[in-house]
Each structure stands twice: as structure tokens, then as C-alpha cells.
Amino acid sequence: MYVKVSMDGAPYLRKIDLKQYKDYKELLRALEAMFKFNGIEYEQTYEDKDGDWMLVGDVPWEMFIGSCKRLRLVKGSESNGLA
């Protein structure tokens, strides 16, 4: 299950296979390494199959990988009001 990943301020997108990871912690470590950021600085958000933006971690992992269409890393202050 490949999804696009973007990060605020990064000039490029990445594509990752969510099924490659076993849980949220493993996904976060991979994103931190991929984009060279500290997990405290950015919130991980995702667009679900209904087109709504949600915070990563709000639903069980299996439900997340089944409904995630794309990921976006946003500055912590910009994620207020999600979910």
C-alpha cells in the first residue's frame, strides 16, 4: 500500500509502503530518517479515504493502513483543529 508523503518546507515528495511497517513507532522512525526531522517539531497527519485530514495515531494501526491515502508532516502549531 504505497502512499505519498510530504513535509511542510520540503521541496520533494516521497512514497512509502505502509505495509512495510508494523506500527506507528516504526513509521515515525522511518519518516524521521527520511526527512531528517525531530518528531517533536512536526505532527504526522493523513488524508483518509473520505478526504478528511486526521492525526496519525488516532485510530488502530490496521484501520489506519486501510484508510490512509497520503501523509503530510506539518509544523505542530498548524495541526490544531484536526480530528
C-alpha positions as CSV (number, residue, x, y, z in Angstrom):
1,M,0.0,0.0,0.0
2,Y,2.0,2.9,-1.3
3,V,1.1,6.5,-0.2
4,K,2.7,9.8,-0.9
5,V,4.4,11.7,2.0
6,S,5.0,15.4,2.0
7,M,6.6,17.7,4.6
8,D,6.0,21.4,5.1
9,G,9.0,23.2,3.7
10,A,10.5,20.2,1.9
11,P,10.8,20.7,-1.9
12,Y,10.1,17.0,-2.6
13,L,7.6,14.2,-2.0
14,R,8.4,10.6,-1.1
15,K,6.4,7.4,-1.5
16,I,6.3,4.7,1.1
17,D,4.7,1.3,1.5
18,L,2.7,1.4,4.8
19,K,2.6,-2.4,5.0
20,Q,6.4,-2.4,5.4
21,Y,5.9,-1.1,9.0
22,K,4.4,-2.9,11.9
23,D,3.2,0.0,14.0
24,Y,3.1,3.8,14.4
25,K,6.5,4.0,16.2
26,E,8.3,2.2,13.3
27,L,6.6,4.5,10.8
28,L,7.7,7.6,12.7
29,R,11.3,6.4,12.9
30,A,11.3,5.9,9.2
31,L,9.8,9.3,8.5
32,E,12.3,11.0,10.8
33,A,15.2,9.3,8.9
34,M,13.7,10.1,5.5
35,F,13.1,13.8,6.1
36,K,15.8,14.4,8.7
37,F,13.5,16.0,11.4
38,N,12.7,15.6,15.0
39,G,9.3,14.0,15.7
40,I,8.6,16.7,18.3
41,E,8.7,19.5,15.7
42,Y,6.2,18.1,13.3
43,E,2.8,16.4,13.6
44,Q,2.0,13.5,11.3
45,T,-1.3,13.9,9.6
46,Y,-3.0,11.8,7.0
47,E,-5.9,12.1,4.5
48,D,-8.4,9.2,4.9
49,K,-10.5,7.6,2.2
50,D,-13.2,10.1,2.8
51,G,-10.9,13.1,2.2
52,D,-10.7,14.2,5.8
53,W,-7.3,15.1,7.4
54,M,-6.7,13.3,10.7
55,L,-3.8,13.0,13.1
56,V,-1.7,9.9,12.7
57,G,-2.3,7.6,15.7
58,D,-5.9,8.4,16.3
59,V,-7.2,5.0,15.1
60,P,-5.8,1.5,15.4
61,W,-2.9,0.7,13.1
62,E,-4.7,-1.8,10.9
63,M,-7.6,0.7,10.3
64,F,-5.0,3.4,9.5
65,I,-3.2,1.5,6.8
66,G,-6.6,0.6,5.3
67,S,-7.8,4.1,5.1
68,C,-4.7,6.3,4.6
69,K,-4.4,7.9,1.1
70,R,-1.5,10.2,1.8
71,L,0.6,11.5,4.7
72,R,1.7,15.1,5.5
73,L,4.1,16.3,8.1
74,V,3.0,19.7,9.4
75,K,4.5,22.1,11.9
76,G,3.0,21.3,15.3
77,S,1.1,24.6,15.5
78,E,-0.6,24.0,12.1
79,S,-2.2,20.8,13.2
80,N,-4.6,22.4,15.7
81,G,-8.2,21.6,14.9
82,L,-7.6,18.2,13.3
83,A,-9.6,15.2,14.4
